[in-house]
Amino acid sequence: MISPSIVSALAQSLQVPDVSGMENNTILFEYGVHDGEDVVAEVTAGLRFAAATSMNRLLLQHREHFFGVRQTIHL
């Protein structure tokens, strides 16, 4: 997806159906433990924007080595 801004890309992705044709109901945001305040502010804005669609919102903070040897996230 090509978009001029993060907010625009988020708006587009919240409206696109999943591969299965079903509507999405959950979105995952992530940021790094060493990310600056600008990144955290951007993620916060994204969480607020997604809240307007009544989607489930998940927030994941990763460390220097991301998820270590783990390659999947089980919820």
N, CA, C and O atoms as a Tripos MOL2 file, in Angstrom:
@<TRIPOS>MOLECULE
protein
  300   299    75     0     0
PROTEIN
NO_CHARGES

@<TRIPOS>ATOM
      1 N           0.8360   -1.1600    0.0000 N.3       1 MET1
      2 CA          0.0000    0.0000    0.0000 C.3       1 MET1
      3 C           0.8880    1.2320    0.0000 C.2       1 MET1
      4 O           1.7950    1.3590    0.8230 O.2       1 MET1
      5 N           0.6270    2.1150   -0.9080 N.am      2 ILE2
      6 CA          1.3780    3.3710   -0.9850 C.3       2 ILE2
      7 C           0.4710    4.4710   -0.4660 C.2       2 ILE2
      8 O          -0.6790    4.5970   -0.8880 O.2       2 ILE2
      9 N           0.9950    5.2590    0.4470 N.am      3 SER3
     10 CA          0.1920    6.3040    1.0600 C.3       3 SER3
     11 C           1.0790    7.4870    1.4110 C.2       3 SER3
     12 O           2.2550    7.3080    1.7260 O.2       3 SER3
     13 N           0.5250    8.6960    1.3620 N.am      4 PRO4
     14 CA          1.3440    9.8720    1.6540 C.3       4 PRO4
     15 C           1.6640   10.0620    3.1390 C.2       4 PRO4
     16 O           2.5790   10.8130    3.4780 O.2       4 PRO4
     17 N           0.9250    9.3940    4.0250 N.am      5 SER5
     18 CA          1.1760    9.5600    5.4550 C.3       5 SER5
     19 C           0.7750    8.2990    6.2100 C.2       5 SER5
     20 O           0.0730    7.4390    5.6780 O.2       5 SER5
     21 N           1.2280    8.2020    7.4480 N.am      6 ILE6
     22 CA          0.8880    7.0540    8.2890 C.3       6 ILE6
     23 C          -0.6200    7.0430    8.5770 C.2       6 ILE6
     24 O          -1.2510    5.9860    8.5460 O.2       6 ILE6
     25 N          -1.1860    8.2010    8.8510 N.am      7 VAL7
     26 CA         -2.6160    8.2600    9.1520 C.3       7 VAL7
     27 C          -3.4370    7.8140    7.9490 C.2       7 VAL7
     28 O          -4.4200    7.0880    8.0970 O.2       7 VAL7
     29 N          -3.0360    8.2450    6.7680 N.am      8 SER8
     30 CA         -3.7310    7.8360    5.5420 C.3       8 SER8
     31 C          -3.6070    6.3260    5.3270 C.2       8 SER8
     32 O          -4.5840    5.6660    4.9730 O.2       8 SER8
     33 N          -2.4210    5.7860    5.5360 N.am      9 ALA9
     34 CA         -2.2060    4.3400    5.3780 C.3       9 ALA9
     35 C          -3.0380    3.5670    6.3940 C.2       9 ALA9
     36 O          -3.6040    2.5220    6.0730 O.2       9 ALA9
     37 N          -3.1110    4.0760    7.6100 N.am     10 LEU10
     38 CA         -3.9070    3.4280    8.6430 C.3      10 LEU10
     39 C          -5.3880    3.4480    8.2690 C.2      10 LEU10
     40 O          -6.0800    2.4410    8.4140 O.2      10 LEU10
     41 N          -5.8660    4.5750    7.7960 N.am     11 ALA11
     42 CA         -7.2680    4.6860    7.3810 C.3      11 ALA11
     43 C          -7.5790    3.6980    6.2670 C.2      11 ALA11
     44 O          -8.6370    3.0680    6.2700 O.2      11 ALA11
     45 N          -6.6700    3.5600    5.3200 N.am     12 GLN12
     46 CA         -6.8740    2.6230    4.2150 C.3      12 GLN12
     47 C          -6.8650    1.1810    4.7180 C.2      12 GLN12
     48 O          -7.7230    0.3860    4.3340 O.2      12 GLN12
     49 N          -5.9020    0.8380    5.5720 N.am     13 SER13
     50 CA         -5.8100   -0.5470    6.0290 C.3      13 SER13
     51 C          -6.9660   -0.9370    6.9400 C.2      13 SER13
     52 O          -7.3420   -2.1080    6.9830 O.2      13 SER13
     53 N          -7.5310    0.0110    7.6600 N.am     14 LEU14
     54 CA         -8.6760   -0.3080    8.5120 C.3      14 LEU14
     55 C          -9.9260   -0.6180    7.6940 C.2      14 LEU14
     56 O         -10.8570   -1.2510    8.1910 O.2      14 LEU14
     57 N          -9.9460   -0.1730    6.4460 N.am     15 GLN15
     58 CA        -11.1160   -0.3690    5.6020 C.3      15 GLN15
     59 C         -10.9850   -1.5290    4.6210 C.2      15 GLN15
     60 O         -11.9690   -1.9090    3.9880 O.2      15 GLN15
     61 N          -9.8020   -2.0930    4.4850 N.am     16 VAL16
     62 CA         -9.5650   -3.1690    3.5280 C.3      16 VAL16
     63 C          -9.9310   -4.5070    4.1690 C.2      16 VAL16
     64 O          -9.4790   -4.7980    5.2760 O.2      16 VAL16
     65 N         -10.7390   -5.3240    3.4940 N.am     17 PRO17
     66 CA        -11.0640   -6.6350    4.0670 C.3      17 PRO17
     67 C          -9.8380   -7.5430    4.0920 C.2      17 PRO17
     68 O          -8.9000   -7.3620    3.3170 O.2      17 PRO17
     69 N          -9.8620   -8.5030    4.9770 N.am     18 ASP18
     70 CA         -8.7800   -9.4690    5.1010 C.3      18 ASP18
     71 C          -8.7510  -10.3680    3.8650 C.2      18 ASP18
     72 O          -9.6630  -10.3150    3.0400 O.2      18 ASP18
     73 N          -7.7320  -11.1750    3.7360 N.am     19 VAL19
     74 CA         -7.5790  -12.0920    2.6130 C.3      19 VAL19
     75 C          -8.7920  -13.0150    2.4930 C.2      19 VAL19
     76 O          -9.2020  -13.3690    1.3870 O.2      19 VAL19
     77 N          -9.3600  -13.3990    3.6290 N.am     20 SER20
     78 CA        -10.4940  -14.3170    3.6180 C.3      20 SER20
     79 C         -11.7930  -13.6340    3.2180 C.2      20 SER20
     80 O         -12.8090  -14.3050    3.0310 O.2      20 SER20
     81 N         -11.7790  -12.3000    3.0840 N.am     21 GLY21
     82 CA        -12.9930  -11.5760    2.7500 C.3      21 GLY21
     83 C         -13.7650  -11.1260    3.9730 C.2      21 GLY21
     84 O         -14.7660  -10.4200    3.8540 O.2      21 GLY21
     85 N         -13.3080  -11.5280    5.1450 N.am     22 MET22
     86 CA        -13.9710  -11.1170    6.3850 C.3      22 MET22
     87 C         -13.4250   -9.7600    6.8240 C.2      22 MET22
     88 O         -12.2960   -9.3970    6.4950 O.2      22 MET22
     89 N         -14.2330   -9.0260    7.5650 N.am     23 GLU23
     90 CA        -13.7710   -7.7460    8.0800 C.3      23 GLU23
     91 C         -12.7330   -7.9640    9.1770 C.2      23 GLU23
     92 O         -12.8060   -8.9280    9.9400 O.2      23 GLU23
     93 N         -11.7800   -7.0640    9.2380 N.am     24 ASN24
     94 CA        -10.7850   -7.1060   10.3080 C.3      24 ASN24
     95 C         -11.4250   -6.5960   11.5940 C.2      24 ASN24
     96 O         -12.2800   -5.7120   11.5500 O.2      24 ASN24
     97 N         -11.0200   -7.1430   12.7370 N.am     25 ASN25
     98 CA        -11.5450   -6.6410   14.0010 C.3      25 ASN25
     99 C         -10.4500   -6.3130   15.0070 C.2      25 ASN25
    100 O         -10.7420   -5.8500   16.1090 O.2      25 ASN25
    101 N          -9.1870   -6.5470   14.6380 N.am     26 THR26
    102 CA         -8.0690   -6.3090   15.5440 C.3      26 THR26
    103 C          -6.8970   -5.7240   14.7690 C.2      26 THR26
    104 O          -6.6270   -6.1140   13.6330 O.2      26 THR26
    105 N          -6.2090   -4.7880   15.3990 N.am     27 ILE27
    106 CA         -5.0170   -4.2130   14.7770 C.3      27 ILE27
    107 C          -3.9020   -4.1970   15.8210 C.2      27 ILE27
    108 O          -4.1430   -3.9200   16.9960 O.2      27 ILE27
    109 N          -2.6870   -4.4940   15.3830 N.am     28 LEU28
    110 CA         -1.5240   -4.5530   16.2630 C.3      28 LEU28
    111 C          -0.5900   -3.3940   15.9360 C.2      28 LEU28
    112 O          -0.1730   -3.2260   14.7900 O.2      28 LEU28
    113 N          -0.2690   -2.6110   16.9350 N.am     29 PHE29
    114 CA          0.7240   -1.5440   16.8220 C.3      29 PHE29
    115 C           1.9480   -1.9850   17.6030 C.2      29 PHE29
    116 O           1.8300   -2.7120   18.5890 O.2      29 PHE29
    117 N           3.1280   -1.5480   17.1660 N.am     30 GLU30
    118 CA          4.3360   -1.8930   17.9070 C.3      30 GLU30
    119 C           5.3200   -0.7440   17.8690 C.2      30 GLU30
    120 O           5.3200    0.0730   16.9490 O.2      30 GLU30
    121 N           6.1570   -0.7020   18.8910 N.am     31 TYR31
    122 CA          7.2270    0.2850   18.9440 C.3      31 TYR31
    123 C           8.3710   -0.3110   19.7500 C.2      31 TYR31
    124 O           8.1860   -1.2660   20.5040 O.2      31 TYR31
    125 N           9.5450    0.2600   19.5810 N.am     32 GLY32
    126 CA         10.7250   -0.2340   20.2740 C.3      32 GLY32
    127 C          10.9730    0.5100   21.5690 C.2      32 GLY32
    128 O          10.5880    1.6700   21.7150 O.2      32 GLY32
    129 N          11.6120   -0.1550   22.4980 N.am     33 VAL33
    130 CA         11.8990    0.4130   23.8060 C.3      33 VAL33
    131 C          12.7690    1.6700   23.6770 C.2      33 VAL33
    132 O          12.7350    2.5280   24.5590 O.2      33 VAL33
    133 N          13.5360    1.7900   22.6090 N.am     34 HIS34
    134 CA         14.4200    2.9360   22.4210 C.3      34 HIS34
    135 C          13.8860    3.9370   21.3930 C.2      34 HIS34
    136 O          14.5890    4.8810   21.0310 O.2      34 HIS34
    137 N          12.6560    3.7430   20.9230 N.am     35 ASP35
    138 CA         12.0750    4.6940   19.9750 C.3      35 ASP35
    139 C          11.8630    6.0360   20.6630 C.2      35 ASP35
    140 O          11.6160    6.1040   21.8670 O.2      35 ASP35
    141 N          11.9620    7.0840   19.8860 N.am     36 GLY36
    142 CA         11.8110    8.4320   20.4250 C.3      36 GLY36
    143 C          10.3600    8.8070   20.6910 C.2      36 GLY36
    144 O           9.4330    8.0660   20.3650 O.2      36 GLY36
    145 N          10.1940    9.9670   21.2850 N.am     37 GLU37
    146 CA          8.8590   10.4540   21.6190 C.3      37 GLU37
    147 C           7.9900   10.6440   20.3820 C.2      37 GLU37
    148 O           6.7690   10.5020   20.4520 O.2      37 GLU37
    149 N           8.6130   10.9660   19.2500 N.am     38 ASP38
    150 CA          7.8400   11.1570   18.0180 C.3      38 ASP38
    151 C           7.1860    9.8500   17.5670 C.2      38 ASP38
    152 O           6.0490    9.8520   17.0940 O.2      38 ASP38
    153 N           7.9010    8.7410   17.7140 N.am     39 VAL39
    154 CA          7.3460    7.4360   17.3440 C.3      39 VAL39
    155 C           6.2150    7.0610   18.3030 C.2      39 VAL39
    156 O           5.1600    6.5960   17.8720 O.2      39 VAL39
    157 N           6.4370    7.2620   19.5900 N.am     40 VAL40
    158 CA          5.4120    6.9500   20.5870 C.3      40 VAL40
    159 C           4.1650    7.8040   20.3370 C.2      40 VAL40
    160 O           3.0460    7.3040   20.4490 O.2      40 VAL40
    161 N           4.3440    9.0750   20.0030 N.am     41 ALA41
    162 CA          3.2100    9.9560   19.7040 C.3      41 ALA41
    163 C           2.4620    9.4750   18.4660 C.2      41 ALA41
    164 O           1.2330    9.5300   18.4190 O.2      41 ALA41
    165 N           3.1980    9.0060   17.4680 N.am     42 GLU42
    166 CA          2.5800    8.4920   16.2500 C.3      42 GLU42
    167 C           1.7710    7.2260   16.5330 C.2      42 GLU42
    168 O           0.6650    7.0620   16.0170 O.2      42 GLU42
    169 N           2.3200    6.3410   17.3460 N.am     43 VAL43
    170 CA          1.6150    5.1080   17.7160 C.3      43 VAL43
    171 C           0.3680    5.4550   18.5300 C.2      43 VAL43
    172 O          -0.6950    4.8760   18.3100 O.2      43 VAL43
    173 N           0.4900    6.3850   19.4570 N.am     44 THR44
    174 CA         -0.6580    6.8130   20.2620 C.3      44 THR44
    175 C          -1.7580    7.3850   19.3820 C.2      44 THR44
    176 O          -2.9350    7.0820   19.5780 O.2      44 THR44
    177 N          -1.3800    8.2120   18.4140 N.am     45 ALA45
    178 CA         -2.3650    8.7770   17.4870 C.3      45 ALA45
    179 C          -3.0430    7.6640   16.6880 C.2      45 ALA45
    180 O          -4.2490    7.7150   16.4460 O.2      45 ALA45
    181 N          -2.2690    6.6680   16.2830 N.am     46 GLY46
    182 CA         -2.8290    5.5340   15.5500 C.3      46 GLY46
    183 C          -3.8110    4.7430   16.3930 C.2      46 GLY46
    184 O          -4.8520    4.3120   15.8970 O.2      46 GLY46
    185 N          -3.4880    4.5490   17.6620 N.am     47 LEU47
    186 CA         -4.3940    3.8400   18.5790 C.3      47 LEU47
    187 C          -5.7060    4.6000   18.7370 C.2      47 LEU47
    188 O          -6.7820    4.0020   18.7320 O.2      47 LEU47
    189 N          -5.6110    5.9190   18.8770 N.am     48 ARG48
    190 CA         -6.8290    6.7310   19.0140 C.3      48 ARG48
    191 C          -7.6580    6.6860   17.7370 C.2      48 ARG48
    192 O          -8.8850    6.6010   17.7850 O.2      48 ARG48
    193 N          -6.9810    6.7450   16.6010 N.am     49 PHE49
    194 CA         -7.6810    6.7050   15.3140 C.3      49 PHE49
    195 C          -8.4020    5.3660   15.1510 C.2      49 PHE49
    196 O          -9.5560    5.3340   14.7230 O.2      49 PHE49
    197 N          -7.7380    4.2770   15.4850 N.am     50 ALA50
    198 CA         -8.3380    2.9470   15.3640 C.3      50 ALA50
    199 C          -9.4890    2.7720   16.3480 C.2      50 ALA50
    200 O         -10.4200    2.0110   16.0820 O.2      50 ALA50
    201 N          -9.4350    3.4660   17.4800 N.am     51 ALA51
    202 CA        -10.5140    3.3730   18.4660 C.3      51 ALA51
    203 C         -11.8290    3.8800   17.8830 C.2      51 ALA51
    204 O         -12.8990    3.4130   18.2720 O.2      51 ALA51
    205 N         -11.7580    4.8190   16.9680 N.am     52 ALA52
    206 CA        -12.9660    5.3720   16.3520 C.3      52 ALA52
    207 C         -13.7060    4.3260   15.5230 C.2      52 ALA52
    208 O         -14.8970    4.4800   15.2530 O.2      52 ALA52
    209 N         -13.0090    3.2640   15.1180 N.am     53 THR53
    210 CA        -13.6370    2.2080   14.3230 C.3      53 THR53
    211 C         -14.1200    1.0510   15.1870 C.2      53 THR53
    212 O         -14.6390    0.0610   14.6700 O.2      53 THR53
    213 N         -13.9520    1.1720   16.4910 N.am     54 SER54
    214 CA        -14.3250    0.1240   17.4580 C.3      54 SER54
    215 C         -13.5540   -1.1760   17.2510 C.2      54 SER54
    216 O         -14.0430   -2.2490   17.6070 O.2      54 SER54
    217 N         -12.3680   -1.0920   16.6840 N.am     55 MET55
    218 CA        -11.5210   -2.2770   16.5210 C.3      55 MET55
    219 C         -10.8370   -2.6080   17.8380 C.2      55 MET55
    220 O         -10.6210   -1.7320   18.6760 O.2      55 MET55
    221 N         -10.5010   -3.8740   18.0110 N.am     56 ASN56
    222 CA         -9.6410   -4.2770   19.1160 C.3      56 ASN56
    223 C          -8.2510   -3.7580   18.7950 C.2      56 ASN56
    224 O          -7.7890   -3.8760   17.6610 O.2      56 ASN56
    225 N          -7.5840   -3.1850   19.7850 N.am     57 ARG57
    226 CA         -6.2550   -2.6230   19.5710 C.3      57 ARG57
    227 C          -5.2550   -3.3020   20.4910 C.2      57 ARG57
    228 O          -5.4820   -3.4100   21.6960 O.2      57 ARG57
    229 N          -4.1520   -3.7600   19.9200 N.am     58 LEU58
    230 CA         -3.0760   -4.3900   20.6870 C.3      58 LEU58
    231 C          -1.8280   -3.5360   20.5410 C.2      58 LEU58
    232 O          -1.5540   -3.0090   19.4630 O.2      58 LEU58
    233 N          -1.0790   -3.4010   21.6120 N.am     59 LEU59
    234 CA          0.1500   -2.6160   21.5950 C.3      59 LEU59
    235 C           1.2920   -3.4960   22.0740 C.2      59 LEU59
    236 O           1.2250   -4.0820   23.1550 O.2      59 LEU59
    237 N           2.3340   -3.5850   21.2690 N.am     60 LEU60
    238 CA          3.4770   -4.4410   21.5680 C.3      60 LEU60
    239 C           4.7380   -3.5940   21.6120 C.2      60 LEU60
    240 O           5.0290   -2.8510   20.6760 O.2      60 LEU60
    241 N           5.4790   -3.7090   22.6960 N.am     61 GLN61
    242 CA          6.7630   -3.0330   22.8090 C.3      61 GLN61
    243 C           7.8620   -4.0820   22.6760 C.2      61 GLN61
    244 O           7.8610   -5.0830   23.3930 O.2      61 GLN61
    245 N           8.7970   -3.8510   21.7590 N.am     62 HIS62
    246 CA          9.8880   -4.8120   21.5910 C.3      62 HIS62
    247 C          11.1950   -4.2500   22.1260 C.2      62 HIS62
    248 O          11.3550   -3.0380   22.2700 O.2      62 HIS62
    249 N          12.1120   -5.1360   22.4120 N.am     63 ARG63
    250 CA         13.4460   -4.7730   22.9250 C.3      63 ARG63
    251 C          14.4580   -4.7340   21.7800 C.2      63 ARG63
    252 O          14.0770   -4.7760   20.6100 O.2      63 ARG63
    253 N          15.7290   -4.6550   22.1120 N.am     64 GLU64
    254 CA         16.7940   -4.5620   21.1050 C.3      64 GLU64
    255 C          16.8010   -5.7390   20.1330 C.2      64 GLU64
    256 O          17.0800   -5.5690   18.9460 O.2      64 GLU64
    257 N          16.4950   -6.9240   20.6360 N.am     65 HIS65
    258 CA         16.5560   -8.1280   19.8100 C.3      65 HIS65
    259 C          15.1750   -8.5510   19.3230 C.2      65 HIS65
    260 O          14.9440   -9.7140   18.9920 O.2      65 HIS65
    261 N          14.2660   -7.5870   19.2870 N.am     66 PHE66
    262 CA         12.8870   -7.8280   18.8770 C.3      66 PHE66
    263 C          12.3020   -8.9690   19.6920 C.2      66 PHE66
    264 O          12.0520   -8.7910   20.8840 O.2      66 PHE66
    265 N          12.0780  -10.1190   19.1030 N.am     67 PHE67
    266 CA         11.4330  -11.2140   19.8170 C.3      67 PHE67
    267 C          12.4040  -12.3640   20.0770 C.2      67 PHE67
    268 O          11.9760  -13.4880   20.3380 O.2      67 PHE67
    269 N          13.6960  -12.0920   20.0110 N.am     68 GLY68
    270 CA         14.6910  -13.1370   20.2490 C.3      68 GLY68
    271 C          14.5830  -14.2440   19.2030 C.2      68 GLY68
    272 O          14.5600  -13.9650   18.0040 O.2      68 GLY68
    273 N          14.5180  -15.4730   19.6420 N.am     69 VAL69
    274 CA         14.4360  -16.5970   18.7070 C.3      69 VAL69
    275 C          12.9980  -16.8830   18.3000 C.2      69 VAL69
    276 O          12.7530  -17.7230   17.4340 O.2      69 VAL69
    277 N          12.0540  -16.1960   18.9140 N.am     70 ARG70
    278 CA         10.6360  -16.4090   18.5900 C.3      70 ARG70
    279 C          10.3320  -15.7970   17.2200 C.2      70 ARG70
    280 O          10.7980  -14.7040   16.8950 O.2      70 ARG70
    281 N           9.5640  -16.5030   16.4490 N.am     71 GLN71
    282 CA          9.2070  -15.9850   15.1260 C.3      71 GLN71
    283 C           7.7100  -15.7980   14.9740 C.2      71 GLN71
    284 O           7.2500  -15.3210   13.9360 O.2      71 GLN71
    285 N           6.9460  -16.1620   15.9860 N.am     72 THR72
    286 CA          5.4940  -16.0140   15.9190 C.3      72 THR72
    287 C           4.9730  -15.4220   17.2180 C.2      72 THR72
    288 O           5.6300  -15.4740   18.2580 O.2      72 THR72
    289 N           3.7800  -14.8600   17.1310 N.am     73 ILE73
    290 CA          3.0920  -14.3380   18.3050 C.3      73 ILE73
    291 C           1.7740  -15.1020   18.3980 C.2      73 ILE73
    292 O           0.9980  -15.1200   17.4420 O.2      73 ILE73
    293 N           1.5230  -15.7200   19.5220 N.am     74 HIS74
    294 CA          0.2870  -16.4630   19.7330 C.3      74 HIS74
    295 C          -0.6110  -15.6860   20.6820 C.2      74 HIS74
    296 O          -0.1970  -15.3280   21.7850 O.2      74 HIS74
    297 N          -1.8190  -15.4300   20.2600 N.am     75 LEU75
    298 CA         -2.7770  -14.7020   21.1010 C.3      75 LEU75
    299 C          -3.9290  -15.5810   21.4340 C.2      75 LEU75
    300 O          -4.8470  -15.1560   22.1350 O.2      75 LEU75
@<TRIPOS>BOND
     1     1     2 1
     2     2     3 1
     3     3     4 2
     4     3     5 am
     5     5     6 1
     6     6     7 1
     7     7     8 2
     8     7     9 am
     9     9    10 1
    10    10    11 1
    11    11    12 2
    12    11    13 am
    13    13    14 1
    14    14    15 1
    15    15    16 2
    16    15    17 am
    17    17    18 1
    18    18    19 1
    19    19    20 2
    20    19    21 am
    21    21    22 1
    22    22    23 1
    23    23    24 2
    24    23    25 am
    25    25    26 1
    26    26    27 1
    27    27    28 2
    28    27    29 am
    29    29    30 1
    30    30    31 1
    31    31    32 2
    32    31    33 am
    33    33    34 1
    34    34    35 1
    35    35    36 2
    36    35    37 am
    37    37    38 1
    38    38    39 1
    39    39    40 2
    40    39    41 am
    41    41    42 1
    42    42    43 1
    43    43    44 2
    44    43    45 am
    45    45    46 1
    46    46    47 1
    47    47    48 2
    48    47    49 am
    49    49    50 1
    50    50    51 1
    51    51    52 2
    52    51    53 am
    53    53    54 1
    54    54    55 1
    55    55    56 2
    56    55    57 am
    57    57    58 1
    58    58    59 1
    59    59    60 2
    60    59    61 am
    61    61    62 1
    62    62    63 1
    63    63    64 2
    64    63    65 am
    65    65    66 1
    66    66    67 1
    67    67    68 2
    68    67    69 am
    69    69    70 1
    70    70    71 1
    71    71    72 2
    72    71    73 am
    73    73    74 1
    74    74    75 1
    75    75    76 2
    76    75    77 am
    77    77    78 1
    78    78    79 1
    79    79    80 2
    80    79    81 am
    81    81    82 1
    82    82    83 1
    83    83    84 2
    84    83    85 am
    85    85    86 1
    86    86    87 1
    87    87    88 2
    88    87    89 am
    89    89    90 1
    90    90    91 1
    91    91    92 2
    92    91    93 am
    93    93    94 1
    94    94    95 1
    95    95    96 2
    96    95    97 am
    97    97    98 1
    98    98    99 1
    99    99   100 2
   100    99   101 am
   101   101   102 1
   102   102   103 1
   103   103   104 2
   104   103   105 am
   105   105   106 1
   106   106   107 1
   107   107   108 2
   108   107   109 am
   109   109   110 1
   110   110   111 1
   111   111   112 2
   112   111   113 am
   113   113   114 1
   114   114   115 1
   115   115   116 2
   116   115   117 am
   117   117   118 1
   118   118   119 1
   119   119   120 2
   120   119   121 am
   121   121   122 1
   122   122   123 1
   123   123   124 2
   124   123   125 am
   125   125   126 1
   126   126   127 1
   127   127   128 2
   128   127   129 am
   129   129   130 1
   130   130   131 1
   131   131   132 2
   132   131   133 am
   133   133   134 1
   134   134   135 1
   135   135   136 2
   136   135   137 am
   137   137   138 1
   138   138   139 1
   139   139   140 2
   140   139   141 am
   141   141   142 1
   142   142   143 1
   143   143   144 2
   144   143   145 am
   145   145   146 1
   146   146   147 1
   147   147   148 2
   148   147   149 am
   149   149   150 1
   150   150   151 1
   151   151   152 2
   152   151   153 am
   153   153   154 1
   154   154   155 1
   155   155   156 2
   156   155   157 am
   157   157   158 1
   158   158   159 1
   159   159   160 2
   160   159   161 am
   161   161   162 1
   162   162   163 1
   163   163   164 2
   164   163   165 am
   165   165   166 1
   166   166   167 1
   167   167   168 2
   168   167   169 am
   169   169   170 1
   170   170   171 1
   171   171   172 2
   172   171   173 am
   173   173   174 1
   174   174   175 1
   175   175   176 2
   176   175   177 am
   177   177   178 1
   178   178   179 1
   179   179   180 2
   180   179   181 am
   181   181   182 1
   182   182   183 1
   183   183   184 2
   184   183   185 am
   185   185   186 1
   186   186   187 1
   187   187   188 2
   188   187   189 am
   189   189   190 1
   190   190   191 1
   191   191   192 2
   192   191   193 am
   193   193   194 1
   194   194   195 1
   195   195   196 2
   196   195   197 am
   197   197   198 1
   198   198   199 1
   199   199   200 2
   200   199   201 am
   201   201   202 1
   202   202   203 1
   203   203   204 2
   204   203   205 am
   205   205   206 1
   206   206   207 1
   207   207   208 2
   208   207   209 am
   209   209   210 1
   210   210   211 1
   211   211   212 2
   212   211   213 am
   213   213   214 1
   214   214   215 1
   215   215   216 2
   216   215   217 am
   217   217   218 1
   218   218   219 1
   219   219   220 2
   220   219   221 am
   221   221   222 1
   222   222   223 1
   223   223   224 2
   224   223   225 am
   225   225   226 1
   226   226   227 1
   227   227   228 2
   228   227   229 am
   229   229   230 1
   230   230   231 1
   231   231   232 2
   232   231   233 am
   233   233   234 1
   234   234   235 1
   235   235   236 2
   236   235   237 am
   237   237   238 1
   238   238   239 1
   239   239   240 2
   240   239   241 am
   241   241   242 1
   242   242   243 1
   243   243   244 2
   244   243   245 am
   245   245   246 1
   246   246   247 1
   247   247   248 2
   248   247   249 am
   249   249   250 1
   250   250   251 1
   251   251   252 2
   252   251   253 am
   253   253   254 1
   254   254   255 1
   255   255   256 2
   256   255   257 am
   257   257   258 1
   258   258   259 1
   259   259   260 2
   260   259   261 am
   261   261   262 1
   262   262   263 1
   263   263   264 2
   264   263   265 am
   265   265   266 1
   266   266   267 1
   267   267   268 2
   268   267   269 am
   269   269   270 1
   270   270   271 1
   271   271   272 2
   272   271   273 am
   273   273   274 1
   274   274   275 1
   275   275   276 2
   276   275   277 am
   277   277   278 1
   278   278   279 1
   279   279   280 2
   280   279   281 am
   281   281   282 1
   282   282   283 1
   283   283   284 2
   284   283   285 am
   285   285   286 1
   286   286   287 1
   287   287   288 2
   288   287   289 am
   289   289   290 1
   290   290   291 1
   291   291   292 2
   292   291   293 am
   293   293   294 1
   294   294   295 1
   295   295   296 2
   296   295   297 am
   297   297   298 1
   298   298   299 1
   299   299   300 2
@<TRIPOS>SUBSTRUCTURE
     1 MET1         2 RESIDUE 1 A MET
     2 ILE2         6 RESIDUE 1 A ILE
     3 SER3        10 RESIDUE 1 A SER
     4 PRO4        14 RESIDUE 1 A PRO
     5 SER5        18 RESIDUE 1 A SER
     6 ILE6        22 RESIDUE 1 A ILE
     7 VAL7        26 RESIDUE 1 A VAL
     8 SER8        30 RESIDUE 1 A SER
     9 ALA9        34 RESIDUE 1 A ALA
    10 LEU10       38 RESIDUE 1 A LEU
    11 ALA11       42 RESIDUE 1 A ALA
    12 GLN12       46 RESIDUE 1 A GLN
    13 SER13       50 RESIDUE 1 A SER
    14 LEU14       54 RESIDUE 1 A LEU
    15 GLN15       58 RESIDUE 1 A GLN
    16 VAL16       62 RESIDUE 1 A VAL
    17 PRO17       66 RESIDUE 1 A PRO
    18 ASP18       70 RESIDUE 1 A ASP
    19 VAL19       74 RESIDUE 1 A VAL
    20 SER20       78 RESIDUE 1 A SER
    21 GLY21       82 RESIDUE 1 A GLY
    22 MET22       86 RESIDUE 1 A MET
    23 GLU23       90 RESIDUE 1 A GLU
    24 ASN24       94 RESIDUE 1 A ASN
    25 ASN25       98 RESIDUE 1 A ASN
    26 THR26      102 RESIDUE 1 A THR
    27 ILE27      106 RESIDUE 1 A ILE
    28 LEU28      110 RESIDUE 1 A LEU
    29 PHE29      114 RESIDUE 1 A PHE
    30 GLU30      118 RESIDUE 1 A GLU
    31 TYR31      122 RESIDUE 1 A TYR
    32 GLY32      126 RESIDUE 1 A GLY
    33 VAL33      130 RESIDUE 1 A VAL
    34 HIS34      134 RESIDUE 1 A HIS
    35 ASP35      138 RESIDUE 1 A ASP
    36 GLY36      142 RESIDUE 1 A GLY
    37 GLU37      146 RESIDUE 1 A GLU
    38 ASP38      150 RESIDUE 1 A ASP
    39 VAL39      154 RESIDUE 1 A VAL
    40 VAL40      158 RESIDUE 1 A VAL
    41 ALA41      162 RESIDUE 1 A ALA
    42 GLU42      166 RESIDUE 1 A GLU
    43 VAL43      170 RESIDUE 1 A VAL
    44 THR44      174 RESIDUE 1 A THR
    45 ALA45      178 RESIDUE 1 A ALA
    46 GLY46      182 RESIDUE 1 A GLY
    47 LEU47      186 RESIDUE 1 A LEU
    48 ARG48      190 RESIDUE 1 A ARG
    49 PHE49      194 RESIDUE 1 A PHE
    50 ALA50      198 RESIDUE 1 A ALA
    51 ALA51      202 RESIDUE 1 A ALA
    52 ALA52      206 RESIDUE 1 A ALA
    53 THR53      210 RESIDUE 1 A THR
    54 SER54      214 RESIDUE 1 A SER
    55 MET55      218 RESIDUE 1 A MET
    56 ASN56      222 RESIDUE 1 A ASN
    57 ARG57      226 RESIDUE 1 A ARG
    58 LEU58      230 RESIDUE 1 A LEU
    59 LEU59      234 RESIDUE 1 A LEU
    60 LEU60      238 RESIDUE 1 A LEU
    61 GLN61      242 RESIDUE 1 A GLN
    62 HIS62      246 RESIDUE 1 A HIS
    63 ARG63      250 RESIDUE 1 A ARG
    64 GLU64      254 RESIDUE 1 A GLU
    65 HIS65      258 RESIDUE 1 A HIS
    66 PHE66      262 RESIDUE 1 A PHE
    67 PHE67      266 RESIDUE 1 A PHE
    68 GLY68      270 RESIDUE 1 A GLY
    69 VAL69      274 RESIDUE 1 A VAL
    70 ARG70      278 RESIDUE 1 A ARG
    71 GLN71      282 RESIDUE 1 A GLN
    72 THR72      286 RESIDUE 1 A THR
    73 ILE73      290 RESIDUE 1 A ILE
    74 HIS74      294 RESIDUE 1 A HIS
    75 LEU75      298 RESIDUE 1 A LEU
